[in-house]
Amino acid sequence: MGEGPKEYNCGIIEGYCYLQDGNWAFFDPGAGCNFFSNSFDRQKRLQILIEGSEENKSYENPRIYTKDYGFLILRQMGNYLYYNVVAWQYMAEDFISDTNYYFRNARILMKMNLKTGKVEQLLGGFPSHYEKKHAVFQQVSFDINQKEECFFVSYDADSLIYCYDKDYKPLYAFGWQGQDMRVDYRTYSIETTIKKRPQIRSEYSYYHDIKYIEELGLLFRPYKKSPDSEADGLQIYRGQTLIADVAVPKGMVVLGYSEPYVYGTTSMDGIRESVDMFRFKLE
């Protein structure tokens, strides 16, 4: 059977990113990065190259990391693509038996060369106060300010937003706790943490995404309010200043901006095969 020029034939799309040259990058399950034009003409495929030995149980070894499946974020800066990862494949024992050690040493981002596909560097880590009681809140959100060439990084269980330069050197931190949040996190046994992670997360509040919109010069951070709240929250920052904290539909994240509206979505309904979309103006 032949293949159409606009056909994506690489299986599941694990993550994607719109690139500065107008093309798209898609990650496939075969550790490949596929490039398509904006009109969806296939360009090329790069094999993602990760060095290191599986026998080397070091947190500086990129081979022990996997993509953060289910919450994968891809962002470009210059000739590099950055994506969030989890040290799990060979470090589950650390996570189970010495969670604090895990949080002190695990990295959170990979830096991949867009020309060669080679992973050149591991970046970042968790805040110093992360410990066992945060074990179900280890997801990381990030975005990039292309103009200023800096990262914005947000953690589930941390009210601060961290800013890093293009070499991932810390610049500053800022942020405020959202309204009506339940953050009295408890310490659970690791067995309970693993078996009941979704249930535990549903009982607390946390920050679950971050989006910088360059056209507006604004940073959006949604968060889950207390379980009995009828809505979630959305913080809007200009620079390091919180300019709004508003109620939004549960689970809503910001997608982007098309003048004059900011667009957001909650999630895809696989049964109804529908996606709920929202838009709002900033006045």
N, C-alpha and C positions, 0 to 999 in steps of 0.2 A: 504494500500500500504506500502511496506517496504521502508526502507531508506538505501541507500548505505553508506559504511563506509567513503567514500570521499565526500559525498554530503553536501553542505552547504544549510541548509533548514531554515535559520533564516530570510529570507527576504532581504531587502536592506542592503548592506554593507555601513555603515555610515562613517567608517574610519578603518584603519588597521595599523599594525606596525610589523616589523620583530624583533623578540626578540633575546636576547643574547644567549639563549639556543638552537637556531635553529628553534624554533616554530614561528607561526604567531598568532597575536591577531586581531580579527575582532569585531567591535562594531555593534550591531544590533538594530533595532528600539524599541525593547522591553527592553531597558536599560540592555542589556546583553553583556558580553565579551566572545567571542568564541575562543577557542584555537585549532589550527590545527598544525600537524607536517609539516616539509618542503616538505614531499611527499603527503601532504594534507589528512592525516588520522586525523579524528576528535578525539580530546583529551577530552575536557570538556567545560562546559559553566559556567561562574560566573555571578550572578546577581549583577549589580552595585548598591551599597548601599549608598544612600545619606541621611544623617541625617538633621534635621531641620524641622521647621514648615512653612507651606505656609502662615501663618498669620504673620510671623516675617519678616517685610519689612526692613531688614538690609543687607547691602552689605557684611557682614561677614557670612550670612546665605547661605550655598551652594544650598539650594532648589530654590533660585530665579534665578539660572543660568541654561542656556541651552548650549548644544554643539554648536560650531560655524559652523552650517550646511553649506555646500557648500565650506568651507575652513578649514575643520577639520584636525588637525595635531596630531598624536600620537607618543610619544617617550618614550623609557624606560631608566631608570637609576636605577640600583640595583633591588630591589624588588618592584619598583613603576613604574606606567605608568602615564605619564603626557599628558594632552590634553587641547586645548584652548577652552574657554567658553565665553559666552556673558550674561551680566546681563540685561535681556530684559523682561522676563515673567511678572514680577511685578514691573519693574522699567522703563517702557515706559514713564510714566508721568514725571519722572526725566529727561529722555533723551530729551523729548519734551519741558518741561517748564524751566529746569535749567541744560542745557547741561554741563556747566562747573562743576557743583556739581557732575554730573554723572561721568565725566572723573577723578575727584579728588578721587572718592571713589570706582569705579568698579574694581573688580579683573579680571584677564585674564586667569589663568591656574588652573586646578584641579589636585590634586595628589591622585592617586588611588592605593591601595595596590593590587598587582598582586596575592597574595595568598588568600585574603578574598573578594576582590571586593569592599571593603569599601573606600569611598572618605574620606581621612583623613585631607586634608588641601586645602585652597584656597591660591593662590599665585599671586604676582605681581600687576601691575596697569599701568596706563598711565603716560607718561612723564609730568612734571609739566606745560609745555607750551601748552599742548593739551587744546583746548577750542572749542567754538561753530563752528568756521570756519573749524574745522577738523571733523565735525560730519559724513561726508561720508567716512572718512579715519580711521575707528576704528578697522580695521582688524590687527591682530597680527601674525607675523611669528616667529617661534622659532625652534632651534635644540639643540642637546646636544653633547658635547665632552665627550665621554665615558671614555677616558683615564684620562683626567684632572677632570672629574666629575663637569662640569660646563655648564651653559645654555648660549646660544646666542639668544638674543631677538631683533627683528626688528619691527618697526612700519611703517605703510604706509607713514605717512607724517613727518618722522623724519630721518635725514641723519645719525644720530648716531646709532651704534649697541651697545647694553648693555650686559655686561657679569656678570653673577651671579654664586656664588658657589652652591654646592649641597643642601644647606639649603636656597637657594634663597636670600642670602645676597649679596649686590652689590660689585663687584670687581673693575670694570673700564668700561669706555665707549670709543668708538673710531669710526671712520668712516668719509667718505668724501661724499659730494653731487655728484651725477652722472652727466654726461655730457648732455647738451641740455635738461634740465628738466624745465617744467613749474610748479612753486611752489608758485605762487602768489595767494594762496587760498583765496576765498571770503567767507563772511558769508551770508548764505541763510536762508530764513524763514524755520522753521521746516517742514511746509507743503511741500514746494518745495524740501527740503532735502529728505523727505520720498518718494514723488511721482517720483522724477527725479534723484534719486541716481545714477543709471547706466550712465545716460547722463552726469551728473556733473563729475563723475569720469573719463569719457572718455575725458573730456576737460583739464585734468591736468595730472601731472606726480606723480608717487609714487613708493615706493618699495613694491614688492608683494610676496617675498619668501626669505628664507635663508636656506642654506644647507652646513653642515660641513662634509667634507670627510676626515676621520681619516687616511686613507692610504697615503694621500698626505699632511696632515696637513694644508689644505686650506679651507677657508670659501668663499662660493659663494653667492652673493646677486644680483638677477636680479631686474631691475627697468623699468618702463614705461617712455619713452622719451616724448617730446612734441608731441601734436597730429599730426603735419604735418611731423614728422620724419618717414622715411621709415623703421626704425629698432628700437629695444629696446636696452637696455644696460645690461651688466653683469660685476659686480665688483668682483675681486678676491683678497682676503686678506690672507697674511701669518702673523700670529700673529696679531698685530695691524697695520701692514703696507699694504697699498694698492699697489699691485704689477701689477695689470692690470685692465683696464676698456675698454671693447671691445663691439662692436656692435653685436647683435644676432637677430634672427628672433623674430617678435613681439609675446609677451606672453610666451617666452621660459623660462622654469625653469630647474634646474639641478636635475637629478634623482639619479645619483650615478657614481661609477667608476668601470671599469673592465679593467685591464691593457691591452693595454696602453691608453685607451680612457676614457674620461669623457662623460657621456651620458645625454641628455636632451630631453625634449618634449615641444610642445606648448599646445595642448589640443586634446581631443577626438572629432572626427567628427561623431556625432550620425547619420547623414543622410547617409554618405558614409560608416559608421561603420569602420572607420580607425583611426589610431593614427600616427601622424607625429613624427618621432624620429630623433635626431641629435647626432653626436658624434664628438669630437675634441680632439686633443692632446695638452699637455702643453709643450712648448719647451723653 
